[in-house]
Amino acid sequence: MSIGERLLGATSARSPELWVRHGAVDPDLDLGSLRSATITVVADDGVPLHAEIDEAVPMATRGRRAKHAAPPPVTLVFIHGYSLNLDCWHFQRAAFRGGVKAVYYDQRSHGRSGRSPDGHSTIAQLGQDLKRVLDDLTHDDPVVLIGHSMGGMTILSFAEQHPELFGTKVIGTVLMSTTAGGLDPGRILFPMLPAGLGSGIMKRVVGTLSRGHRAVDALRNRGHDLAMTVTDAYAFGTDVPDEQVEFVYDLLNQTPFDVIADFFPAFATLDTWHCCATLSTVPTAIICGTADKITAIGHSRKLHARIQGSDLLECEGAGHMVNIERFTSVNHELEALINRAIDQHEAR
């Protein structure tokens, strides 16, 4: 049973005041339209990382009664996945905006961040980037790390590099649609291939990308209708509104194919299962759709088995973009995990 399910059961009988509550999401709000002032974080190798911070507004100024009038004593850090950008957190940003301080950033070579130099498009480097983001933007705040897909891999890499920060700086983690290893890289790459390009020539495309990535990008742009169908099939497990499919398609299509190829080799060698012990020291929630075709539900179940005390939310029938497809369930789970993490941290 997930944290959110337990919380919902408890609040049916009583309504305890919580440190953090998520709000309703305005259905008329354009996907990816939420913005805050741009902040640039410079990675240790000089790559500029685009970041934005949503500051918390004290509940008293929002006209709500609460046990805790001051902003919650935590900062959320959202880490997006492969070939996406920070806009993929639209439904979480809309729900938690103003209620808690939250940091969103584009991983290197993605979104509005700078391009990574050769040899630095690795999961280990992403873990180093996360450390720099925490140092520059969260200061002394305790943090809850929330990662989707490659973002979850970033958290595990960070845990490998800085286990001493878990239980002190990092007070909670959320791993969403992700894995610590054993992934078939083809599952990740297929939705980003141009229309009509099958998995049989996938490796050849990646291998010759230095000579032909502009042609590949042109094919992706030409095959819009088929690419939309592939995106729908691989990103989602059930019928979702057309605008959500278009939104995810646009996020994927905005990432140049040579960036996709730069990171592609990192997935074949990923192995951070030993870092699960570090995540066992803080409240951790694992979230995945049972119909995820990219990081199958078995990966999340394995993480759950290896991260002691973790909770697992399986969203029946949902696909890889569970944070969009089942945002209501995901937001409930995030709220519960954040409150649990704060309670345990405050009790220390």
Secondary structure in CASP SS format (residue, H / E / C, confidence):
PFRMAT SS
TARGET T0000
AUTHOR 0000-0000-0000
METHOD secondary structure of the structure
MODEL  1
M C 1.00
S C 1.00
I H 1.00
G H 1.00
E H 1.00
R H 1.00
L H 1.00
L H 1.00
G H 1.00
A H 1.00
T H 1.00
S C 1.00
A C 1.00
R C 1.00
S C 1.00
P C 1.00
E C 1.00
L C 1.00
W C 1.00
V C 1.00
R C 1.00
H C 1.00
G C 1.00
A C 1.00
V C 1.00
D C 1.00
P C 1.00
D C 1.00
L C 1.00
D C 1.00
L C 1.00
G C 1.00
S C 1.00
L C 1.00
R C 1.00
S C 1.00
A C 1.00
T E 1.00
I E 1.00
T E 1.00
V E 1.00
V E 1.00
A C 1.00
D C 1.00
D C 1.00
G C 1.00
V C 1.00
P E 1.00
L E 1.00
H E 1.00
A E 1.00
E E 1.00
I E 1.00
D E 1.00
E C 1.00
A C 1.00
V C 1.00
P C 1.00
M H 1.00
A H 1.00
T H 1.00
R H 1.00
G C 1.00
R C 1.00
R C 1.00
A C 1.00
K C 1.00
H C 1.00
A C 1.00
A C 1.00
P C 1.00
P C 1.00
P C 1.00
V C 1.00
T E 1.00
L E 1.00
V E 1.00
F E 1.00
I E 1.00
H C 1.00
G C 1.00
Y C 1.00
S C 1.00
L C 1.00
N C 1.00
L H 1.00
D H 1.00
C H 1.00
W H 1.00
H H 1.00
F H 1.00
Q H 1.00
R H 1.00
A H 1.00
A H 1.00
F H 1.00
R C 1.00
G C 1.00
G C 1.00
V C 1.00
K E 1.00
A E 1.00
V E 1.00
Y E 1.00
Y E 1.00
D C 1.00
Q C 1.00
R C 1.00
S C 1.00
H C 1.00
G C 1.00
R C 1.00
S C 1.00
G C 1.00
R C 1.00
S C 1.00
P C 1.00
D C 1.00
G C 1.00
H C 1.00
S C 1.00
T C 1.00
I H 1.00
A H 1.00
Q H 1.00
L H 1.00
G H 1.00
Q H 1.00
D H 1.00
L H 1.00
K H 1.00
R H 1.00
V H 1.00
L H 1.00
D H 1.00
D H 1.00
L H 1.00
T C 1.00
H C 1.00
D C 1.00
D C 1.00
P C 1.00
V E 1.00
V E 1.00
L E 1.00
I E 1.00
G E 1.00
H E 1.00
S C 1.00
M H 1.00
G H 1.00
G H 1.00
M H 1.00
T H 1.00
I H 1.00
L H 1.00
S H 1.00
F H 1.00
A H 1.00
E H 1.00
Q H 1.00
H C 1.00
P H 1.00
E H 1.00
L H 1.00
F E 1.00
G C 1.00
T C 1.00
K C 1.00
V E 1.00
I E 1.00
G E 1.00
T E 1.00
V E 1.00
L E 1.00
M E 1.00
S C 1.00
T C 1.00
T C 1.00
A C 1.00
G E 1.00
G C 1.00
L C 1.00
D C 1.00
P H 1.00
G H 1.00
R H 1.00
I H 1.00
L H 1.00
F H 1.00
P H 1.00
M H 1.00
L C 1.00
P C 1.00
A C 1.00
G C 1.00
L C 1.00
G C 1.00
S H 1.00
G H 1.00
I H 1.00
M H 1.00
K H 1.00
R H 1.00
V H 1.00
V H 1.00
G H 1.00
T C 1.00
L H 1.00
S H 1.00
R H 1.00
G H 1.00
H H 1.00
R H 1.00
A H 1.00
V H 1.00
D H 1.00
A H 1.00
L H 1.00
R H 1.00
N H 1.00
R H 1.00
G C 1.00
H H 1.00
D H 1.00
L H 1.00
A H 1.00
M H 1.00
T H 1.00
V H 1.00
T H 1.00
D H 1.00
A H 1.00
Y H 1.00
A H 1.00
F C 1.00
G C 1.00
T C 1.00
D C 1.00
V C 1.00
P C 1.00
D H 1.00
E H 1.00
Q H 1.00
V H 1.00
E H 1.00
F H 1.00
V H 1.00
Y H 1.00
D H 1.00
L H 1.00
L H 1.00
N H 1.00
Q C 1.00
T C 1.00
P C 1.00
F H 1.00
D H 1.00
V H 1.00
I H 1.00
A H 1.00
D H 1.00
F H 1.00
F H 1.00
P H 1.00
A H 1.00
F H 1.00
A H 1.00
T C 1.00
L C 1.00
D E 1.00
T C 1.00
W H 1.00
H H 1.00
C H 1.00
C H 1.00
A H 1.00
T H 1.00
L H 1.00
S C 1.00
T C 1.00
V C 1.00
P C 1.00
T E 1.00
A E 1.00
I E 1.00
I E 1.00
C E 1.00
G E 1.00
T C 1.00
A C 1.00
D C 1.00
K C 1.00
I C 1.00
T C 1.00
A C 1.00
I H 1.00
G H 1.00
H H 1.00
S H 1.00
R H 1.00
K H 1.00
L H 1.00
H H 1.00
A H 1.00
R H 1.00
I C 1.00
Q C 1.00
G C 1.00
S C 1.00
D E 1.00
L E 1.00
L E 1.00
E E 1.00
C E 1.00
E C 1.00
G C 1.00
A C 1.00
G C 1.00
H C 1.00
M C 1.00
V H 1.00
N H 1.00
I H 1.00
E H 1.00
R C 1.00
F H 1.00
T H 1.00
S H 1.00
V H 1.00
N H 1.00
H H 1.00
E H 1.00
L H 1.00
E H 1.00
A H 1.00
L H 1.00
I H 1.00
N H 1.00
R H 1.00
A H 1.00
I H 1.00
D H 1.00
Q H 1.00
H H 1.00
E H 1.00
A H 1.00
R C 1.00
END
